[in-house]
Amino acid sequence: MSAEQLRQEKCRPLKGADHRLDGDQLSDLLAAVPDWQLLDGGKMIGRDLRFDGFLPALAFTNALAWQAEQDNHHPDLELGWGYVRIRFSSHDVGGLSRNDFISAAKVDALLHAR
């Protein structure tokens, strides 16, 4: 699985623990988005980004928000002067789903487009 393949996918509504990813699945998908880290005991993935001030961080956050709306999969965000902290988790499955990795790959594409 590559980041490009993930970016081509669409997030879809998922409910229930049968969609929650585990060991090998997590390792394979995390390898496609190597700048992301497993957090909270593997219940979420996250990435912290640095920017040259508040407005660039805000502009990126707005682009990310637009993408999240298109995919109907929304991260937890923290925005401050020169940084954005991003966390993905699929609350309806009680951990990580494929949607989190699709979204992470799309965030990475936004970063490269700026």
C-alpha positions in Angstrom: 0.0 0.0 0.0 1.3 3.4 -0.9 0.3 6.9 0.1 -0.8 7.6 -3.5 -3.1 4.6 -3.4 -4.6 5.8 -0.1 -5.2 9.3 -1.5 -7.2 7.8 -4.4 -9.6 6.2 -1.9 -12.7 7.8 -0.4 -13.6 7.7 3.3 -16.8 5.8 3.9 -19.1 5.6 6.9 -17.8 2.9 9.3 -19.4 1.8 12.6 -18.4 -1.0 14.9 -15.3 -2.7 16.1 -15.1 -4.9 13.0 -13.7 -1.9 11.2 -11.0 -1.2 13.8 -7.5 -1.9 12.6 -5.0 -4.0 14.5 -1.3 -5.0 14.5 -0.3 -5.9 10.9 -2.9 -3.8 9.3 -1.7 -0.8 11.3 1.9 -1.4 10.5 1.2 -1.7 6.8 -0.8 1.5 6.6 1.5 3.5 8.9 4.4 2.6 6.5 2.5 4.5 3.8 2.4 7.7 5.9 5.8 7.5 7.7 5.6 11.1 9.1 2.6 10.1 11.2 2.9 8.4 14.7 0.7 6.0 16.6 -0.6 7.7 19.7 -2.7 6.9 22.8 -1.8 3.2 22.7 -2.6 2.9 19.0 -6.0 4.5 19.2 -5.0 7.5 17.0 -2.4 8.8 14.6 -1.0 12.2 14.8 1.4 14.6 13.2 2.7 18.0 14.5 3.5 20.6 11.8 5.5 23.8 12.0 4.9 27.0 10.1 6.5 30.4 9.8 3.8 32.2 11.8 0.1 32.2 12.6 -1.4 33.0 9.2 0.4 30.2 7.3 -0.7 27.7 10.0 -4.3 29.1 9.8 -4.3 28.9 6.0 -3.1 25.3 6.1 -5.8 24.5 8.7 -8.5 25.9 6.5 -7.3 23.8 3.6 -7.3 20.8 5.8 -10.8 21.6 7.1 -12.1 21.8 3.5 -10.6 18.4 2.7 -12.0 16.9 5.9 -15.5 18.2 4.9 -15.1 16.6 1.4 -14.2 13.3 3.0 -16.6 13.6 5.9 -13.8 12.5 8.2 -12.6 15.2 10.6 -9.5 15.4 12.7 -9.0 16.9 16.1 -6.9 20.0 15.5 -4.9 22.3 17.7 -3.8 25.6 16.1 -1.3 28.1 17.5 1.4 30.5 16.4 3.5 28.6 14.0 2.0 25.1 14.5 -0.8 22.8 13.8 -1.3 19.5 15.7 -3.4 16.9 13.9 -5.0 13.8 15.4 -7.1 11.2 13.6 -9.2 8.5 15.2 -12.4 6.8 14.1 -14.6 7.3 17.1 -17.4 5.1 15.7 -15.1 2.1 15.6 -13.3 2.8 18.9 -9.8 3.3 17.4 -8.2 3.5 14.0 -9.8 2.7 10.7 -8.7 2.9 7.1 -10.3 6.3 6.9 -7.7 7.7 9.3 -4.9 6.7 7.0 -6.7 7.9 3.8 -7.1 11.3 5.5 -3.5 11.3 6.7 -2.2 10.7 3.2 -4.4 13.5 1.9 -3.0 15.9 4.6 0.5 15.0 3.4 -0.5 15.9 -0.2 -1.8 19.3 1.0 1.6 19.9 2.7 3.4 19.2 -0.5 1.1 21.4 -2.5 1.8 24.5 -0.5 
